[in-house]
């Protein structure tokens, strides 16, 4: 890595990763809105019950394992017998992933009936069986992605990710349209959505195979001697550490799949109503996904940077990057979270047809704030090669979520599940902050930052509340979805303008810092304009 690897490279890396993340992550979040509109809350519940099972394996293998493989292959490049070592790594990891994929396939396919019963809905078994086929393509997909990333050739990986998502989303929506205009079977629509994920993965594999034919990769056919257990151990630890923040969210969703619906039934809620309540509760997921896009992009960019800066003996090391990432994550996380809270009734109806359980969703989206910190801090600690303590903290957060669901859902229904998520995530974020501060001896932000953040947030809330009252009087004749679009759209624009204007005027971030943030150039220019001396 070059010695000049610093702020400029950080900006470029964050911008590049943000653009890639925007295509994939926005599609991942946005398609849920038309899908919910097509199948309703009950149909949305059906899909969301099974979604975390499939995504867990996809994220861990094609995401975490691909990055781990790329690092191991890159490290092997500097060894004397590099080609032999790379062949050994490729062959060992492929065999290991093949074994894991078979185990996961059997668990999902042959255990589908048992898992569906544990979730309280036996009809979900067919969806689990369809989704189980995703696991069979994971070894090849992860290995090919890892090979390209090891060579810093990101084009095939980027194309594959985008194609996977476009094919997946296309099949999900077209399948839902076809089924809802013919049989109207909600479980069939859910099964078609899961099938779309399988076909999307196949499309990604085919595209990567096409690119692989053009380059020479380590062969899986060549038999090489060497110890396999250290390779298996390293790739497992690396893959889990890379994907652990994403797996945390999926574990939360898995806990909800197993507890929310069944506990609602135990609490005396009618089955159909329980399905709809879980479906409305799941509306919060795409909103949260959109809210943490920038944080997740920053987390991807910070890993190599902190790893490099932490090894430098001179200068301030990684401290400026850690401080900037923390402040940006909190600044944008608070804006997205609090902004959604104050306009939630309108956003809920605007996107999902009704404003049902808006209070629950207002509570749900508060998790954007701790998630923004968790995503960036786990990445920072990963870059510093500190993995054990963060892993224990995340496991503790998962345990808190499970206990919280069991204790709160019987009294508060789905609101209890949202509160349990927030408690687990806020405690997790707080512990990660404490651990990193002790580890790096870095003061993350001055008191003035928090005061300015509070003023910007309070001003945004006050302005939206006042304008909301005025708009309701002016547009009182407009009701339903159209009224929500008009009023909600105006409030979002006004709230964002007030927040960003106060942030810029009070110079929460310096202009040069805005230049390091994805899409921050316009904000830097606006800040310079507001603070221009007359």
C-alpha positions in Angstrom: 0.0 0.0 0.0 1.4 3.4 -0.9 2.5 5.8 1.8 0.2 8.5 0.5 -2.8 6.3 1.4 -4.8 8.8 3.4 -7.7 11.2 3.3 -7.9 11.4 -0.5 -7.9 7.6 -0.8 -10.5 7.4 2.0 -12.8 9.8 0.1 -12.4 7.8 -3.2 -12.9 4.5 -1.5 -16.0 5.7 0.4 -17.5 7.3 -2.7 -16.9 4.2 -4.8 -18.3 1.9 -2.2 -21.3 4.2 -1.6 -22.2 4.1 -5.3 -22.0 0.4 -5.4 -24.0 0.1 -2.1 -26.6 2.5 -3.4 -27.5 0.3 -6.3 -27.7 -2.9 -4.4 -28.9 -1.7 -1.0 -31.5 0.8 -2.4 -32.9 -1.9 -4.6 -32.9 -4.3 -1.6 -34.9 -1.8 0.4 -37.1 -0.2 -2.2 -38.5 -3.4 -3.8 -40.2 -4.2 -0.6 -42.6 -1.2 -1.0 -44.2 -2.3 -4.3 -44.1 -5.9 -3.1 -46.0 -5.0 0.1 -48.5 -3.0 -2.0 -49.1 -6.0 -4.2 -49.5 -8.7 -1.5 -50.6 -6.7 1.5 -49.5 -7.0 5.1 -50.3 -10.7 5.4 -48.3 -11.5 2.2 -45.4 -9.3 3.5 -45.4 -11.2 6.7 -45.1 -14.5 4.8 -42.0 -13.4 2.9 -40.4 -11.6 5.8 -40.7 -14.8 8.0 -38.4 -16.7 5.6 -36.2 -13.9 4.2 -33.7 -13.9 7.1 -33.0 -17.7 6.8 -32.0 -17.3 3.1 -30.1 -14.0 3.6 -28.1 -15.3 6.6 -26.3 -17.8 4.4 -26.0 -15.5 1.5 -24.4 -12.7 3.5 -22.0 -15.0 5.4 -20.8 -17.0 2.4 -20.9 -14.7 -0.7 -20.1 -11.6 1.4 -18.0 -12.6 4.4 -16.3 -15.6 2.9 -15.5 -13.7 -0.4 -13.7 -11.0 1.6 -11.9 -13.5 3.7 -10.7 -15.5 0.7 -9.5 -12.4 -1.1 -7.4 -11.4 2.0 -5.9 -14.9 2.3 -5.1 -15.1 -1.4 -3.5 -11.6 -1.3 -1.4 -12.5 1.7 -0.2 -15.7 -0.1 1.0 -13.6 -3.1 4.1 -12.5 -1.2 5.1 -16.1 -0.3 7.9 -17.9 -2.1 5.6 -20.7 -3.2 2.7 -18.4 -3.8 1.0 -20.3 -6.6 1.0 -23.6 -4.6 -0.2 -21.8 -1.5 -3.1 -20.1 -3.4 -4.1 -23.5 -4.9 -4.1 -25.0 -1.4 -6.2 -22.2 0.0 -8.7 -22.3 -3.0 -9.1 -26.1 -2.8 -9.4 -26.2 1.0 -11.9 -23.3 1.2 -14.0 -24.7 -1.7 -14.2 -28.1 0.0 -15.1 -26.5 3.3 -17.7 -24.3 1.8 -19.2 -27.3 -0.1 -19.5 -29.2 3.1 -21.2 -26.2 4.8 -23.5 -25.6 1.9 -24.7 -29.3 2.0 -25.2 -29.0 5.8 -27.2 -25.7 5.4 -29.2 -27.2 2.5 -30.2 -30.3 4.5 -31.1 -28.1 7.5 -33.4 -25.9 5.4 -34.8 -28.5 3.1 -35.3 -31.5 5.3 -35.9 -29.4 8.5 -38.3 -27.0 6.8 -41.4 -28.6 8.4 -39.9 -28.4 11.9 -38.7 -24.8 11.4 -42.1 -23.8 10.1 -43.8 -25.3 13.1 -41.4 -23.5 15.4 -42.4 -20.2 13.7 -46.1 -21.1 14.3 -47.0 -21.4 10.6 -46.7 -24.8 8.9 -47.4 -23.4 5.5 -44.0 -21.6 5.5 -42.2 -25.0 4.9 -42.5 -24.8 1.1 -40.8 -21.4 1.1 -37.9 -22.7 3.2 -37.5 -25.7 0.9 -37.3 -23.4 -2.2 -34.9 -21.1 -0.5 -32.6 -23.9 0.6 -31.3 -24.2 -3.0 -29.5 -20.8 -2.6 -26.9 -22.5 -0.4 -25.8 -24.9 -3.2 -24.4 -22.0 -5.2 -22.5 -20.4 -2.4 -19.1 -22.2 -2.7 -18.6 -21.3 -6.3 -19.9 -17.7 -5.9 -17.8 -17.0 -2.8 -14.6 -18.4 -4.3 -14.9 -16.5 -7.6 -15.7 -13.2 -5.9 -12.7 -13.8 -3.6 -10.3 -14.4 -6.5 -11.3 -11.2 -8.3 -11.2 -9.1 -5.1 -7.7 -10.5 -4.3 -6.5 -9.1 -7.6 -8.3 -5.8 -6.9 -10.4 -6.5 -10.0 -13.7 -5.3 -8.7 -15.5 -4.9 -12.0 -16.8 -8.6 -12.3 -17.8 -8.6 -8.6 -19.7 -5.3 -9.0 -21.5 -6.5 -12.2 -22.4 -9.8 -10.5 -23.9 -8.0 -7.4 -25.9 -5.7 -9.5 -27.1 -8.4 -11.9 -28.0 -10.7 -8.9 -30.1 -7.9 -7.4 -31.8 -6.8 -10.6 -32.8 -10.4 -11.5 -33.9 -11.1 -8.0 -36.1 -8.0 -7.7 -37.5 -8.4 -11.2 -38.6 -12.0 -10.5 -40.0 -11.0 -7.1 -42.2 -8.2 -8.5 -43.2 -9.9 -11.7 -44.0 -13.1 -9.8 -46.2 -11.2 -7.3 -48.0 -9.4 -10.1 -48.8 -12.6 -11.9 -49.9 -14.6 -8.9 -52.0 -11.7 -7.4 -53.8 -11.4 -10.8 -54.4 -15.1 -11.1 -54.5 -17.4 -8.1 -54.1 -14.7 -5.5 -52.3 -17.2 -3.2 -50.2 -15.2 -0.8 -48.0 -18.2 0.0 -47.4 -18.8 -3.7 -46.4 -15.1 -4.0 -44.0 -15.5 -1.1 -42.6 -18.7 -2.7 -42.1 -16.8 -6.0 -40.2 -14.1 -4.1 -37.9 -16.7 -2.5 -37.4 -18.3 -5.9 -36.3 -15.0 -7.3 -33.4 -15.0 -4.8 -32.3 -18.4 -6.0 -32.4 -17.3 -9.7 -30.6 -14.1 -8.8 -27.7 -16.1 -7.3 -27.6 -18.4 -10.4 -27.3 -15.3 -12.6 -24.4 -14.0 -10.5 -22.6 -17.4 -10.8 -23.1 -17.5 -14.6 -21.7 -14.0 -15.0 -18.7 -14.6 -12.8 -18.0 -17.9 -14.7 -18.0 -15.8 -17.9 -15.4 -13.4 -16.4 -13.4 -16.3 -14.9 -12.8 -17.8 -18.3 -10.9 -14.7 -19.3 -8.4 -14.9 -16.5 -6.1 -17.5 -14.9 -7.2 -18.4 -11.4 -5.7 -20.9 -8.9 -6.9 -24.4 -10.0 -9.2 -26.5 -7.9 -8.1 -29.6 -9.8 -4.4 -29.5 -8.8 -3.8 -31.6 -5.7 -1.4 -29.9 -3.3 -0.1 -30.9 0.1 -0.4 -28.8 3.2 -2.2 -28.3 6.5 -5.9 -27.6 6.0 -7.1 -26.9 9.5 -5.3 -23.5 9.9 -6.8 -22.4 6.6 -10.3 -23.4 7.7 -9.9 -21.7 11.0 -8.7 -18.5 9.5 -11.3 -18.3 6.8 -14.1 -18.9 9.4 -12.9 -16.3 11.8 -12.3 -13.7 9.0 -15.6 -14.3 7.3 -17.6 -14.0 10.6 -15.7 -10.8 11.6 -16.3 -9.2 8.2 -20.0 -9.9 8.1 -20.8 -9.9 11.9 -22.6 -6.5 11.9 -24.8 -7.6 9.0 -25.4 -11.0 10.6 -26.5 -9.1 13.8 -29.5 -7.6 11.9 -30.3 -10.9 10.4 -30.2 -12.6 13.8 -32.6 -10.0 15.1 -34.9 -10.8 12.2 -34.6 -14.5 12.8 -35.5 -14.0 16.4 -38.6 -12.0 15.3 -39.5 -14.8 12.9 -39.5 -17.4 15.7 -41.1 -15.3 18.5 -43.3 -12.4 17.3 -46.1 -14.4 15.5 -46.1 -17.3 17.9 -46.2 -15.0 21.0 -49.0 -13.0 19.5 -51.0 -16.2 19.0 -50.2 -17.2 22.6 -51.4 -13.7 23.7 -54.8 -14.4 22.2 -54.5 -12.4 18.9 -56.4 -14.0 16.0 -54.2 -15.7 13.5 -55.0 -13.4 10.6 -54.6 -10.3 12.7 -51.3 -11.6 14.1 -50.0 -12.1 10.5 -51.0 -8.5 9.6 -49.5 -7.1 12.7 -46.2 -8.8 12.0 -46.4 -7.6 8.4 -46.9 -4.0 9.4 -44.0 -4.3 12.0 -41.8 -5.6 9.1 -42.4 -2.3 7.2 -39.7 -0.8 9.4 -37.0 -3.0 7.8 -36.7 -1.2 4.4 -36.8 2.2 6.2 -34.0 1.2 8.4 -32.0 -0.2 5.5 -32.2 3.1 3.7 -31.3 5.0 6.8 -28.0 3.2 7.3 -26.7 3.1 3.7 -24.1 5.8 4.2 -23.0 4.3 7.5 -22.6 0.9 5.9 -20.6 2.4 3.0 -18.3 4.3 5.4 -17.8 1.0 7.3 -16.5 -0.7 4.2 -14.1 2.1 3.4 -12.7 2.5 6.9 -11.4 -1.1 7.3 -8.2 -0.9 5.1 -7.6 2.7 6.1 -7.6 2.1 9.9 -5.6 -1.1 9.4 -2.9 0.9 7.6 -2.9 4.0 9.8 -2.8 1.9 13.0 0.6 0.5 12.0 2.2 3.9 11.3 4.5 5.1 14.0 4.4 8.8 13.1 1.6 11.3 12.9 -1.8 11.0 14.5 -2.4 7.6 13.0 -6.0 6.4 12.7 -7.5 9.0 15.2 -8.8 11.6 12.7 -10.5 8.9 10.6 -12.1 7.3 13.6 -13.3 10.7 14.9 -14.7 11.7 11.5 -16.4 8.4 10.9 -18.1 8.5 14.3 -19.3 12.1 13.9 -20.6 11.6 10.4 -22.4 8.3 11.4 -24.1 10.0 14.4 -24.9 13.1 12.4 -26.6 11.3 9.5 -28.0 8.5 11.7 -29.8 11.0 14.0 -31.1 13.0 10.9 -32.5 9.9 9.3 -33.9 8.4 12.5 -35.5 11.5 14.0 -36.7 12.7 10.6 -38.5 9.4 10.0 -40.0 9.5 13.5 -41.7 12.9 13.1 -43.1 12.2 9.6 -43.8 8.5 10.1 -47.7 8.6 9.9 -47.4 10.2 6.5 -44.5 8.0 5.3 -46.3 4.9 6.5 -49.4 5.7 4.5 -47.5 7.2 1.5 -45.5 4.0 1.0 -47.6 1.2 2.4 -51.2 2.4 1.8 -52.2 2.7 5.5 -50.8 4.4 8.6 -51.4 1.3 10.8 -49.1 0.9 13.9 -47.2 4.1 13.1 -46.2 4.4 16.8 -44.5 1.0 16.5 -42.7 2.0 13.4 -41.6 5.3 15.0 -40.0 3.2 17.7 -38.6 0.8 15.2 -36.7 3.4 13.1 -34.9 4.7 16.2 -32.5 1.8 15.7 -30.9 3.7 12.8 -28.9 5.7 15.4 -27.2 2.8 17.1 -26.9 0.8 13.9 -24.9 3.6 12.3 -22.4 3.4 15.1 -22.3 -0.4 15.2 -21.7 -0.7 11.5 -18.8 1.8 11.6 -17.3 0.7 14.9 -17.2 -3.0 14.2 -15.4 -2.1 10.9 -12.9 0.1 12.7 -12.2 -2.6 15.3 -11.9 -5.1 12.5 -9.3 -2.8 10.8 -7.4 -2.8 14.1 -7.6 -6.6 14.2 -9.7 -6.5 17.4 -12.4 -9.2 16.9 -13.1 -11.1 20.0 -14.6 -8.4 22.3 -16.8 -7.0 19.5 -18.0 -10.5 18.8 -19.0 -11.1 22.4 -20.7 -7.7 22.5 -22.8 -8.5 19.4 -23.6 -12.0 20.8 -24.8 -10.2 24.0 -27.0 -7.9 21.9 -28.6 -10.9 20.2 -29.3 -12.5 23.6 -30.8 -9.2 24.9 -33.1 -9.1 21.8 -34.3 -12.6 22.4 -35.0 -12.1 26.2 -36.6 -8.7 25.4 -39.0 -10.3 22.9 -40.0 -12.9 25.4 -40.6 -10.4 28.2 -42.2 -7.5 26.2 -44.3 -9.0 23.4 -46.9 -10.6 25.8 -47.7 -7.1 27.3 -46.9 -4.7 24.4 -47.4 -6.9 21.2 -45.2 -5.8 18.3 -44.3 -2.6 20.1 -42.4 -4.9 22.6 -40.4 -6.4 19.7 -39.4 -2.9 18.5 -38.4 -1.8 22.0 -36.4 -5.0 22.5 -34.4 -4.3 19.3 -33.7 -0.8 20.4 -32.5 -1.8 23.9 -30.2 -4.4 22.5 -28.7 -2.2 19.8 -28.3 0.9 22.0 -26.5 -1.1 24.6 -24.4 -2.8 22.0 -23.4 0.6 20.4 -22.6 2.1 23.8 -20.3 -0.9 24.7 -18.5 -0.6 21.4 -17.9 3.1 21.9 -16.5 2.5 25.4 -14.3 -0.4 24.2 -12.9 1.7 21.2 -12.2 4.7 23.4 -10.3 2.6 25.9 -8.4 0.9 23.1 -7.4 3.9 21.1 -7.4 6.6 23.8 -9.3 8.8 21.2 -11.8 11.4 22.2 -14.5 10.8 19.7 -16.2 14.3 19.7 -16.1 17.5 21.7 -19.1 18.7 23.8 -19.8 21.4 21.2 -20.5 18.7 18.6 -23.3 17.2 20.8 -24.7 20.6 21.6 -24.9 21.6 17.9 -26.3 18.2 17.0 -29.0 18.7 19.6 -29.9 22.2 18.4 -30.1 20.9 14.7 -32.3 18.0 15.7 -34.6 20.1 18.0 -35.0 22.8 15.3 -35.9 20.1 12.7 -38.5 18.6 15.0 -40.0 22.0 15.9 -40.1 23.3 12.3 -41.8 20.1 11.1 -44.4 20.2 13.9 -45.3 23.8 13.1 -45.4 23.4 9.4 -47.4 20.1 9.8 -50.1 22.1 11.7 -50.3 24.7 9.0 -50.4 22.2 6.1 -53.2 20.2 7.8 -55.3 23.4 7.8 -54.5 24.3 4.2 -54.8 20.8 2.8 -57.6 19.5 5.1 -59.6 18.4 2.0 -56.8 16.1 0.9 -57.0 12.8 2.8 -55.7 9.3 2.4 -52.7 8.5 0.4 -52.7 11.7 -1.7 -52.8 13.8 1.4 -49.9 11.9 2.9 -47.8 12.3 -0.3 -48.4 16.1 -0.3 -48.0 16.8 3.4 -45.3 14.1 4.0 -43.3 15.2 1.0 -43.3 18.9 2.1 -42.4 18.0 5.7 -39.4 15.8 4.5 -38.0 18.6 2.4 -38.5 21.3 5.0 -37.1 19.1 7.8 -34.0 18.2 5.8 -33.4 21.8 4.8 -33.6 23.1 8.4 -31.4 20.3 9.7 -28.7 20.7 7.1 -28.8 24.5 7.2 -28.2 24.6 10.9 -25.5 21.9 10.6 -23.8 23.9 7.9 -24.2 27.3 9.6 -22.8 26.0 13.0 -20.0 24.2 11.2 -20.6 20.8 12.9 -18.1 19.5 10.4 -15.3 21.5 8.8 -15.5 22.1 5.1 -12.4 19.9 4.5 -14.2 17.1 6.4 -17.3 17.3 4.3 -15.1 16.7 1.2 -14.2 13.3 2.7 -17.8 12.2 3.1 -19.6 10.6 0.2 -21.6 13.3 -1.7 -20.3 15.9 0.8 -19.0 18.3 -1.8 -22.3 20.1 -2.2 -22.6 20.3 1.6 -19.2 21.9 1.8 -20.1 24.4 -0.8 -23.4 25.3 1.0 -21.5 25.6 4.2 -19.0 28.0 2.7 -21.8 30.1 1.2 -23.6 30.4 4.5 -20.5 31.3 6.5 -19.1 33.7 3.9 -18.0 36.9 5.5 -19.8 40.0 4.2 
